[in-house]
Amino acid sequence: MTRIVVDAALEEKLTRSSEPLELCDEAGNVLGRFIPNIDWEAVERDRPKLSEEELRRREQETGMTTAEMLAHLEKL
């Protein structure tokens, strides 16, 4: 595989994203796609910790049906 070294400005743009990106030239032509290298251990470590009580409460929580949500959005 060929390796291309990016400058600091492009590196900053690439590392700010946590989702795949399309790389385009100035005319908008897609040159390729970039998939960031995500540190999943850091993501898991930084997730908010929920207590067992909060997890149980969320399991019991009822949500809206699709019809209820659409009706609610119609009112807005």
PDB file of N, CA, C and O in Angstrom:
ATOM      1  N   MET A   1       0.844  -1.171   0.000  1.00  0.00           N
ATOM      2  CA  MET A   1       0.000   0.000   0.000  1.00  0.00           C
ATOM      3  C   MET A   1       0.889   1.233   0.000  1.00  0.00           C
ATOM      4  O   MET A   1       1.901   1.285   0.699  1.00  0.00           O
ATOM      5  N   THR A   2       0.504   2.214  -0.784  1.00  0.00           N
ATOM      6  CA  THR A   2       1.234   3.473  -0.840  1.00  0.00           C
ATOM      7  C   THR A   2       0.862   4.320   0.368  1.00  0.00           C
ATOM      8  O   THR A   2      -0.301   4.364   0.768  1.00  0.00           O
ATOM      9  N   ARG A   3       1.840   4.984   0.940  1.00  0.00           N
ATOM     10  CA  ARG A   3       1.613   5.844   2.099  1.00  0.00           C
ATOM     11  C   ARG A   3       1.799   7.295   1.669  1.00  0.00           C
ATOM     12  O   ARG A   3       2.780   7.636   1.009  1.00  0.00           O
ATOM     13  N   ILE A   4       0.837   8.155   2.053  1.00  0.00           N
ATOM     14  CA  ILE A   4       0.923   9.588   1.793  1.00  0.00           C
ATOM     15  C   ILE A   4       0.969  10.296   3.139  1.00  0.00           C
ATOM     16  O   ILE A   4       0.115  10.063   3.993  1.00  0.00           O
ATOM     17  N   VAL A   5       1.951  11.152   3.330  1.00  0.00           N
ATOM     18  CA  VAL A   5       2.067  11.922   4.566  1.00  0.00           C
ATOM     19  C   VAL A   5       1.286  13.215   4.385  1.00  0.00           C
ATOM     20  O   VAL A   5       1.525  13.961   3.436  1.00  0.00           O
ATOM     21  N   VAL A   6       0.345  13.482   5.301  1.00  0.00           N
ATOM     22  CA  VAL A   6      -0.477  14.682   5.203  1.00  0.00           C
ATOM     23  C   VAL A   6       0.134  15.810   6.033  1.00  0.00           C
ATOM     24  O   VAL A   6       0.848  15.567   7.007  1.00  0.00           O
ATOM     25  N   ASP A   7      -0.157  17.039   5.633  1.00  0.00           N
ATOM     26  CA  ASP A   7       0.347  18.170   6.401  1.00  0.00           C
ATOM     27  C   ASP A   7      -0.510  18.365   7.658  1.00  0.00           C
ATOM     28  O   ASP A   7      -1.552  17.727   7.808  1.00  0.00           O
ATOM     29  N   ALA A   8      -0.071  19.236   8.544  1.00  0.00           N
ATOM     30  CA  ALA A   8      -0.736  19.428   9.839  1.00  0.00           C
ATOM     31  C   ALA A   8      -2.170  19.922   9.684  1.00  0.00           C
ATOM     32  O   ALA A   8      -3.045  19.528  10.456  1.00  0.00           O
ATOM     33  N   ALA A   9      -2.421  20.773   8.701  1.00  0.00           N
ATOM     34  CA  ALA A   9      -3.770  21.313   8.504  1.00  0.00           C
ATOM     35  C   ALA A   9      -4.751  20.211   8.125  1.00  0.00           C
ATOM     36  O   ALA A   9      -5.853  20.142   8.670  1.00  0.00           O
ATOM     37  N   LEU A  10      -4.351  19.348   7.189  1.00  0.00           N
ATOM     38  CA  LEU A  10      -5.228  18.251   6.789  1.00  0.00           C
ATOM     39  C   LEU A  10      -5.372  17.241   7.920  1.00  0.00           C
ATOM     40  O   LEU A  10      -6.458  16.707   8.145  1.00  0.00           O
ATOM     41  N   GLU A  11      -4.291  16.980   8.622  1.00  0.00           N
ATOM     42  CA  GLU A  11      -4.350  16.055   9.754  1.00  0.00           C
ATOM     43  C   GLU A  11      -5.396  16.512  10.768  1.00  0.00           C
ATOM     44  O   GLU A  11      -6.172  15.700  11.272  1.00  0.00           O
ATOM     45  N   GLU A  12      -5.415  17.794  11.064  1.00  0.00           N
ATOM     46  CA  GLU A  12      -6.393  18.323  12.026  1.00  0.00           C
ATOM     47  C   GLU A  12      -7.818  18.091  11.536  1.00  0.00           C
ATOM     48  O   GLU A  12      -8.683  17.690  12.315  1.00  0.00           O
ATOM     49  N   LYS A  13      -8.069  18.340  10.248  1.00  0.00           N
ATOM     50  CA  LYS A  13      -9.408  18.126   9.693  1.00  0.00           C
ATOM     51  C   LYS A  13      -9.812  16.659   9.778  1.00  0.00           C
ATOM     52  O   LYS A  13     -10.952  16.340  10.119  1.00  0.00           O
ATOM     53  N   LEU A  14      -8.881  15.776   9.470  1.00  0.00           N
ATOM     54  CA  LEU A  14      -9.192  14.353   9.470  1.00  0.00           C
ATOM     55  C   LEU A  14      -9.424  13.815  10.879  1.00  0.00           C
ATOM     56  O   LEU A  14     -10.312  12.989  11.086  1.00  0.00           O
ATOM     57  N   THR A  15      -8.642  14.270  11.838  1.00  0.00           N
ATOM     58  CA  THR A  15      -8.743  13.713  13.183  1.00  0.00           C
ATOM     59  C   THR A  15      -9.918  14.285  13.978  1.00  0.00           C
ATOM     60  O   THR A  15     -10.270  13.737  15.023  1.00  0.00           O
ATOM     61  N   ARG A  16     -10.528  15.370  13.508  1.00  0.00           N
ATOM     62  CA  ARG A  16     -11.702  15.915  14.187  1.00  0.00           C
ATOM     63  C   ARG A  16     -12.945  15.076  13.942  1.00  0.00           C
ATOM     64  O   ARG A  16     -13.917  15.190  14.688  1.00  0.00           O
ATOM     65  N   SER A  17     -12.934  14.252  12.935  1.00  0.00           N
ATOM     66  CA  SER A  17     -14.118  13.473  12.594  1.00  0.00           C
ATOM     67  C   SER A  17     -14.065  12.076  13.192  1.00  0.00           C
ATOM     68  O   SER A  17     -13.008  11.451  13.275  1.00  0.00           O
ATOM     69  N   SER A  18     -15.227  11.609  13.604  1.00  0.00           N
ATOM     70  CA  SER A  18     -15.318  10.240  14.117  1.00  0.00           C
ATOM     71  C   SER A  18     -16.119   9.361  13.163  1.00  0.00           C
ATOM     72  O   SER A  18     -16.454   8.223  13.490  1.00  0.00           O
ATOM     73  N   GLU A  19     -16.420   9.886  12.002  1.00  0.00           N
ATOM     74  CA  GLU A  19     -17.160   9.100  11.012  1.00  0.00           C
ATOM     75  C   GLU A  19     -16.459   9.182   9.665  1.00  0.00           C
ATOM     76  O   GLU A  19     -15.641  10.077   9.449  1.00  0.00           O
ATOM     77  N   PRO A  20     -16.766   8.262   8.758  1.00  0.00           N
ATOM     78  CA  PRO A  20     -16.100   8.255   7.458  1.00  0.00           C
ATOM     79  C   PRO A  20     -16.285   9.577   6.708  1.00  0.00           C
ATOM     80  O   PRO A  20     -17.318  10.234   6.835  1.00  0.00           O
ATOM     81  N   LEU A  21     -15.282   9.951   5.935  1.00  0.00           N
ATOM     82  CA  LEU A  21     -15.285  11.196   5.176  1.00  0.00           C
ATOM     83  C   LEU A  21     -15.027  10.913   3.713  1.00  0.00           C
ATOM     84  O   LEU A  21     -14.350   9.942   3.372  1.00  0.00           O
ATOM     85  N   GLU A  22     -15.568  11.765   2.837  1.00  0.00           N
ATOM     86  CA  GLU A  22     -15.193  11.738   1.431  1.00  0.00           C
ATOM     87  C   GLU A  22     -14.158  12.826   1.220  1.00  0.00           C
ATOM     88  O   GLU A  22     -14.324  13.949   1.695  1.00  0.00           O
ATOM     89  N   LEU A  23     -13.103  12.498   0.516  1.00  0.00           N
ATOM     90  CA  LEU A  23     -12.082  13.474   0.163  1.00  0.00           C
ATOM     91  C   LEU A  23     -12.320  13.880  -1.289  1.00  0.00           C
ATOM     92  O   LEU A  23     -12.366  13.034  -2.182  1.00  0.00           O
ATOM     93  N   CYS A  24     -12.472  15.204  -1.516  1.00  0.00           N
ATOM     94  CA  CYS A  24     -12.792  15.715  -2.845  1.00  0.00           C
ATOM     95  C   CYS A  24     -11.756  16.736  -3.282  1.00  0.00           C
ATOM     96  O   CYS A  24     -11.096  17.366  -2.456  1.00  0.00           O
ATOM     97  N   ASP A  25     -11.623  16.891  -4.614  1.00  0.00           N
ATOM     98  CA  ASP A  25     -10.776  17.959  -5.121  1.00  0.00           C
ATOM     99  C   ASP A  25     -11.593  19.253  -5.136  1.00  0.00           C
ATOM    100  O   ASP A  25     -12.762  19.254  -4.750  1.00  0.00           O
ATOM    101  N   GLU A  26     -10.982  20.349  -5.580  1.00  0.00           N
ATOM    102  CA  GLU A  26     -11.660  21.643  -5.547  1.00  0.00           C
ATOM    103  C   GLU A  26     -12.875  21.702  -6.461  1.00  0.00           C
ATOM    104  O   GLU A  26     -13.748  22.550  -6.273  1.00  0.00           O
ATOM    105  N   ALA A  27     -12.946  20.806  -7.456  1.00  0.00           N
ATOM    106  CA  ALA A  27     -14.089  20.762  -8.369  1.00  0.00           C
ATOM    107  C   ALA A  27     -15.222  19.899  -7.816  1.00  0.00           C
ATOM    108  O   ALA A  27     -16.286  19.801  -8.427  1.00  0.00           O
ATOM    109  N   GLY A  28     -14.994  19.274  -6.661  1.00  0.00           N
ATOM    110  CA  GLY A  28     -16.027  18.436  -6.059  1.00  0.00           C
ATOM    111  C   GLY A  28     -15.951  16.974  -6.458  1.00  0.00           C
ATOM    112  O   GLY A  28     -16.817  16.189  -6.073  1.00  0.00           O
ATOM    113  N   ASN A  29     -14.936  16.591  -7.220  1.00  0.00           N
ATOM    114  CA  ASN A  29     -14.771  15.195  -7.622  1.00  0.00           C
ATOM    115  C   ASN A  29     -14.242  14.384  -6.445  1.00  0.00           C
ATOM    116  O   ASN A  29     -13.272  14.772  -5.794  1.00  0.00           O
ATOM    117  N   VAL A  30     -14.887  13.264  -6.183  1.00  0.00           N
ATOM    118  CA  VAL A  30     -14.471  12.416  -5.067  1.00  0.00           C
ATOM    119  C   VAL A  30     -13.165  11.720  -5.419  1.00  0.00           C
ATOM    120  O   VAL A  30     -13.058  11.027  -6.431  1.00  0.00           O
ATOM    121  N   LEU A  31     -12.170  11.925  -4.553  1.00  0.00           N
ATOM    122  CA  LEU A  31     -10.875  11.280  -4.735  1.00  0.00           C
ATOM    123  C   LEU A  31     -10.824   9.945  -4.010  1.00  0.00           C
ATOM    124  O   LEU A  31     -10.156   9.010  -4.451  1.00  0.00           O
ATOM    125  N   GLY A  32     -11.535   9.868  -2.899  1.00  0.00           N
ATOM    126  CA  GLY A  32     -11.530   8.646  -2.118  1.00  0.00           C
ATOM    127  C   GLY A  32     -12.249   8.864  -0.810  1.00  0.00           C
ATOM    128  O   GLY A  32     -12.843   9.914  -0.569  1.00  0.00           O
ATOM    129  N   ARG A  33     -12.184   7.866   0.015  1.00  0.00           N
ATOM    130  CA  ARG A  33     -12.842   7.928   1.312  1.00  0.00           C
ATOM    131  C   ARG A  33     -11.820   7.677   2.413  1.00  0.00           C
ATOM    132  O   ARG A  33     -10.856   6.933   2.237  1.00  0.00           O
ATOM    133  N   PHE A  34     -12.057   8.315   3.545  1.00  0.00           N
ATOM    134  CA  PHE A  34     -11.182   8.176   4.695  1.00  0.00           C
ATOM    135  C   PHE A  34     -12.003   7.649   5.854  1.00  0.00           C
ATOM    136  O   PHE A  34     -13.046   8.209   6.192  1.00  0.00           O
ATOM    137  N   ILE A  35     -11.531   6.570   6.464  1.00  0.00           N
ATOM    138  CA  ILE A  35     -12.186   6.006   7.644  1.00  0.00           C
ATOM    139  C   ILE A  35     -11.252   6.228   8.821  1.00  0.00           C
ATOM    140  O   ILE A  35     -10.156   5.669   8.857  1.00  0.00           O
ATOM    141  N   PRO A  36     -11.682   7.051   9.799  1.00  0.00           N
ATOM    142  CA  PRO A  36     -10.796   7.360  10.923  1.00  0.00           C
ATOM    143  C   PRO A  36     -10.464   6.132  11.751  1.00  0.00           C
ATOM    144  O   PRO A  36     -11.263   5.202  11.863  1.00  0.00           O
ATOM    145  N   ASN A  37      -9.293   6.145  12.320  1.00  0.00           N
ATOM    146  CA  ASN A  37      -8.855   5.092  13.222  1.00  0.00           C
ATOM    147  C   ASN A  37      -9.332   5.483  14.621  1.00  0.00           C
ATOM    148  O   ASN A  37      -8.723   6.328  15.277  1.00  0.00           O
ATOM    149  N   ILE A  38     -10.417   4.867  15.069  1.00  0.00           N
ATOM    150  CA  ILE A  38     -11.044   5.240  16.342  1.00  0.00           C
ATOM    151  C   ILE A  38     -10.517   4.360  17.462  1.00  0.00           C
ATOM    152  O   ILE A  38     -10.436   3.140  17.321  1.00  0.00           O
ATOM    153  N   ASP A  39     -10.161   4.983  18.570  1.00  0.00           N
ATOM    154  CA  ASP A  39      -9.716   4.265  19.764  1.00  0.00           C
ATOM    155  C   ASP A  39     -10.956   3.875  20.564  1.00  0.00           C
ATOM    156  O   ASP A  39     -11.419   4.638  21.412  1.00  0.00           O
ATOM    157  N   TRP A  40     -11.494   2.679  20.288  1.00  0.00           N
ATOM    158  CA  TRP A  40     -12.749   2.253  20.920  1.00  0.00           C
ATOM    159  C   TRP A  40     -12.596   2.087  22.422  1.00  0.00           C
ATOM    160  O   TRP A  40     -13.571   2.251  23.155  1.00  0.00           O
ATOM    161  N   GLU A  41     -11.418   1.770  22.897  1.00  0.00           N
ATOM    162  CA  GLU A  41     -11.215   1.664  24.346  1.00  0.00           C
ATOM    163  C   GLU A  41     -11.400   3.029  25.001  1.00  0.00           C
ATOM    164  O   GLU A  41     -11.979   3.121  26.083  1.00  0.00           O
ATOM    165  N   ALA A  42     -10.920   4.079  24.362  1.00  0.00           N
ATOM    166  CA  ALA A  42     -11.093   5.429  24.904  1.00  0.00           C
ATOM    167  C   ALA A  42     -12.561   5.841  24.859  1.00  0.00           C
ATOM    168  O   ALA A  42     -13.057   6.482  25.786  1.00  0.00           O
ATOM    169  N   VAL A  43     -13.251   5.476  23.790  1.00  0.00           N
ATOM    170  CA  VAL A  43     -14.679   5.792  23.688  1.00  0.00           C
ATOM    171  C   VAL A  43     -15.433   5.131  24.831  1.00  0.00           C
ATOM    172  O   VAL A  43     -16.243   5.770  25.503  1.00  0.00           O
ATOM    173  N   GLU A  44     -15.167   3.862  25.047  1.00  0.00           N
ATOM    174  CA  GLU A  44     -15.840   3.122  26.127  1.00  0.00           C
ATOM    175  C   GLU A  44     -15.473   3.707  27.490  1.00  0.00           C
ATOM    176  O   GLU A  44     -16.331   3.830  28.365  1.00  0.00           O
ATOM    177  N   ARG A  45     -14.233   4.058  27.667  1.00  0.00           N
ATOM    178  CA  ARG A  45     -13.767   4.604  28.944  1.00  0.00           C
ATOM    179  C   ARG A  45     -14.434   5.951  29.247  1.00  0.00           C
ATOM    180  O   ARG A  45     -14.712   6.260  30.406  1.00  0.00           O
ATOM    181  N   ASP A  46     -14.691   6.752  28.202  1.00  0.00           N
ATOM    182  CA  ASP A  46     -15.256   8.085  28.384  1.00  0.00           C
ATOM    183  C   ASP A  46     -16.780   8.117  28.422  1.00  0.00           C
ATOM    184  O   ASP A  46     -17.375   9.162  28.686  1.00  0.00           O
ATOM    185  N   ARG A  47     -17.417   6.966  28.159  1.00  0.00           N
ATOM    186  CA  ARG A  47     -18.884   6.922  28.217  1.00  0.00           C
ATOM    187  C   ARG A  47     -19.352   7.177  29.639  1.00  0.00           C
ATOM    188  O   ARG A  47     -18.705   6.743  30.592  1.00  0.00           O
ATOM    189  N   PRO A  48     -20.468   7.874  29.794  1.00  0.00           N
ATOM    190  CA  PRO A  48     -21.001   8.069  31.151  1.00  0.00           C
ATOM    191  C   PRO A  48     -21.388   6.724  31.752  1.00  0.00           C
ATOM    192  O   PRO A  48     -21.964   5.873  31.075  1.00  0.00           O
ATOM    193  N   LYS A  49     -21.073   6.547  33.003  1.00  0.00           N
ATOM    194  CA  LYS A  49     -21.405   5.298  33.686  1.00  0.00           C
ATOM    195  C   LYS A  49     -22.817   5.418  34.263  1.00  0.00           C
ATOM    196  O   LYS A  49     -23.126   6.379  34.967  1.00  0.00           O
ATOM    197  N   LEU A  50     -23.662   4.447  33.962  1.00  0.00           N
ATOM    198  CA  LEU A  50     -25.034   4.440  34.458  1.00  0.00           C
ATOM    199  C   LEU A  50     -25.158   3.402  35.561  1.00  0.00           C
ATOM    200  O   LEU A  50     -24.638   2.291  35.452  1.00  0.00           O
ATOM    201  N   SER A  51     -25.846   3.776  36.610  1.00  0.00           N
ATOM    202  CA  SER A  51     -26.056   2.849  37.719  1.00  0.00           C
ATOM    203  C   SER A  51     -27.043   1.768  37.285  1.00  0.00           C
ATOM    204  O   SER A  51     -27.785   1.937  36.317  1.00  0.00           O
ATOM    205  N   GLU A  52     -27.036   0.661  38.017  1.00  0.00           N
ATOM    206  CA  GLU A  52     -27.999  -0.412  37.742  1.00  0.00           C
ATOM    207  C   GLU A  52     -29.421   0.116  37.867  1.00  0.00           C
ATOM    208  O   GLU A  52     -30.305  -0.254  37.094  1.00  0.00           O
ATOM    209  N   GLU A  53     -29.631   0.991  38.857  1.00  0.00           N
ATOM    210  CA  GLU A  53     -30.963   1.577  39.065  1.00  0.00           C
ATOM    211  C   GLU A  53     -31.400   2.384  37.840  1.00  0.00           C
ATOM    212  O   GLU A  53     -32.549   2.288  37.408  1.00  0.00           O
ATOM    213  N   GLU A  54     -30.478   3.183  37.282  1.00  0.00           N
ATOM    214  CA  GLU A  54     -30.803   3.981  36.100  1.00  0.00           C
ATOM    215  C   GLU A  54     -31.064   3.086  34.898  1.00  0.00           C
ATOM    216  O   GLU A  54     -31.964   3.367  34.107  1.00  0.00           O
ATOM    217  N   LEU A  55     -30.299   2.023  34.747  1.00  0.00           N
ATOM    218  CA  LEU A  55     -30.530   1.087  33.646  1.00  0.00           C
ATOM    219  C   LEU A  55     -31.901   0.442  33.761  1.00  0.00           C
ATOM    220  O   LEU A  55     -32.612   0.320  32.764  1.00  0.00           O
ATOM    221  N   ARG A  56     -32.280   0.030  34.963  1.00  0.00           N
ATOM    222  CA  ARG A  56     -33.615  -0.571  35.173  1.00  0.00           C
ATOM    223  C   ARG A  56     -34.712   0.447  34.890  1.00  0.00           C
ATOM    224  O   ARG A  56     -35.726   0.115  34.277  1.00  0.00           O
ATOM    225  N   ARG A  57     -34.511   1.691  35.337  1.00  0.00           N
ATOM    226  CA  ARG A  57     -35.509   2.728  35.098  1.00  0.00           C
ATOM    227  C   ARG A  57     -35.704   2.940  33.590  1.00  0.00           C
ATOM    228  O   ARG A  57     -36.830   3.082  33.114  1.00  0.00           O
ATOM    229  N   ARG A  58     -34.614   2.957  32.867  1.00  0.00           N
ATOM    230  CA  ARG A  58     -34.706   3.156  31.417  1.00  0.00           C
ATOM    231  C   ARG A  58     -35.383   1.982  30.725  1.00  0.00           C
ATOM    232  O   ARG A  58     -36.092   2.169  29.737  1.00  0.00           O
ATOM    233  N   GLU A  59     -35.171   0.783  31.233  1.00  0.00           N
ATOM    234  CA  GLU A  59     -35.834  -0.391  30.660  1.00  0.00           C
ATOM    235  C   GLU A  59     -37.343  -0.304  30.831  1.00  0.00           C
ATOM    236  O   GLU A  59     -38.095  -0.754  29.967  1.00  0.00           O
ATOM    237  N   GLN A  60     -37.786   0.270  31.938  1.00  0.00           N
ATOM    238  CA  GLN A  60     -39.207   0.368  32.242  1.00  0.00           C
ATOM    239  C   GLN A  60     -39.880   1.548  31.534  1.00  0.00           C
ATOM    240  O   GLN A  60     -41.104   1.591  31.402  1.00  0.00           O
ATOM    241  N   GLU A  61     -39.070   2.492  31.088  1.00  0.00           N
ATOM    242  CA  GLU A  61     -39.592   3.700  30.463  1.00  0.00           C
ATOM    243  C   GLU A  61     -40.313   3.346  29.168  1.00  0.00           C
ATOM    244  O   GLU A  61     -39.812   2.578  28.347  1.00  0.00           O
ATOM    245  N   THR A  62     -41.486   3.918  29.008  1.00  0.00           N
ATOM    246  CA  THR A  62     -42.220   3.674  27.762  1.00  0.00           C
ATOM    247  C   THR A  62     -41.995   4.849  26.828  1.00  0.00           C
ATOM    248  O   THR A  62     -41.858   5.991  27.268  1.00  0.00           O
ATOM    249  N   GLY A  63     -41.960   4.567  25.573  1.00  0.00           N
ATOM    250  CA  GLY A  63     -41.742   5.608  24.574  1.00  0.00           C
ATOM    251  C   GLY A  63     -42.998   5.843  23.766  1.00  0.00           C
ATOM    252  O   GLY A  63     -44.059   5.295  24.067  1.00  0.00           O
ATOM    253  N   MET A  64     -42.875   6.647  22.755  1.00  0.00           N
ATOM    254  CA  MET A  64     -44.004   6.930  21.870  1.00  0.00           C
ATOM    255  C   MET A  64     -44.003   5.952  20.712  1.00  0.00           C
ATOM    256  O   MET A  64     -42.954   5.489  20.263  1.00  0.00           O
ATOM    257  N   THR A  65     -45.190   5.653  20.244  1.00  0.00           N
ATOM    258  CA  THR A  65     -45.285   4.892  19.006  1.00  0.00           C
ATOM    259  C   THR A  65     -44.979   5.845  17.857  1.00  0.00           C
ATOM    260  O   THR A  65     -44.905   7.058  18.052  1.00  0.00           O
ATOM    261  N   THR A  66     -44.803   5.302  16.676  1.00  0.00           N
ATOM    262  CA  THR A  66     -44.552   6.140  15.508  1.00  0.00           C
ATOM    263  C   THR A  66     -45.727   7.088  15.280  1.00  0.00           C
ATOM    264  O   THR A  66     -45.529   8.269  14.994  1.00  0.00           O
ATOM    265  N   ALA A  67     -46.940   6.574  15.404  1.00  0.00           N
ATOM    266  CA  ALA A  67     -48.135   7.403  15.208  1.00  0.00           C
ATOM    267  C   ALA A  67     -48.185   8.530  16.234  1.00  0.00           C
ATOM    268  O   ALA A  67     -48.519   9.665  15.893  1.00  0.00           O
ATOM    269  N   GLU A  68     -47.856   8.225  17.488  1.00  0.00           N
ATOM    270  CA  GLU A  68     -47.854   9.257  18.528  1.00  0.00           C
ATOM    271  C   GLU A  68     -46.792  10.317  18.232  1.00  0.00           C
ATOM    272  O   GLU A  68     -47.036  11.511  18.407  1.00  0.00           O
ATOM    273  N   MET A  69     -45.626   9.883  17.789  1.00  0.00           N
ATOM    274  CA  MET A  69     -44.560  10.829  17.477  1.00  0.00           C
ATOM    275  C   MET A  69     -44.970  11.726  16.307  1.00  0.00           C
ATOM    276  O   MET A  69     -44.743  12.935  16.353  1.00  0.00           O
ATOM    277  N   LEU A  70     -45.568  11.152  15.263  1.00  0.00           N
ATOM    278  CA  LEU A  70     -45.999  11.946  14.124  1.00  0.00           C
ATOM    279  C   LEU A  70     -47.074  12.952  14.532  1.00  0.00           C
ATOM    280  O   LEU A  70     -47.062  14.098  14.082  1.00  0.00           O
ATOM    281  N   ALA A  71     -48.003  12.519  15.386  1.00  0.00           N
ATOM    282  CA  ALA A  71     -49.039  13.431  15.873  1.00  0.00           C
ATOM    283  C   ALA A  71     -48.423  14.573  16.664  1.00  0.00           C
ATOM    284  O   ALA A  71     -48.834  15.725  16.527  1.00  0.00           O
ATOM    285  N   HIS A  72     -47.439  14.253  17.490  1.00  0.00           N
ATOM    286  CA  HIS A  72     -46.745  15.273  18.275  1.00  0.00           C
ATOM    287  C   HIS A  72     -46.038  16.272  17.358  1.00  0.00           C
ATOM    288  O   HIS A  72     -46.108  17.480  17.582  1.00  0.00           O
ATOM    289  N   LEU A  73     -45.362  15.770  16.332  1.00  0.00           N
ATOM    290  CA  LEU A  73     -44.631  16.643  15.414  1.00  0.00           C
ATOM    291  C   LEU A  73     -45.585  17.529  14.606  1.00  0.00           C
ATOM    292  O   LEU A  73     -45.248  18.666  14.275  1.00  0.00           O
ATOM    293  N   GLU A  74     -46.759  17.015  14.295  1.00  0.00           N
ATOM    294  CA  GLU A  74     -47.764  17.807  13.577  1.00  0.00           C
ATOM    295  C   GLU A  74     -48.174  19.038  14.391  1.00  0.00           C
ATOM    296  O   GLU A  74     -48.487  20.082  13.820  1.00  0.00           O
ATOM    297  N   LYS A  75     -48.173  18.920  15.703  1.00  0.00           N
ATOM    298  CA  LYS A  75     -48.597  20.013  16.582  1.00  0.00           C
ATOM    299  C   LYS A  75     -47.561  21.118  16.666  1.00  0.00           C
ATOM    300  O   LYS A  75     -47.890  22.249  17.025  1.00  0.00           O
ATOM    301  N   LEU A  76     -46.302  20.803  16.339  1.00  0.00           N
ATOM    302  CA  LEU A  76     -45.235  21.799  16.479  1.00  0.00           C
ATOM    303  C   LEU A  76     -45.267  22.856  15.425  1.00  0.00           C
ATOM    304  O   LEU A  76     -44.425  23.754  15.426  1.00  0.00           O
TER     305      LEU A  76
END
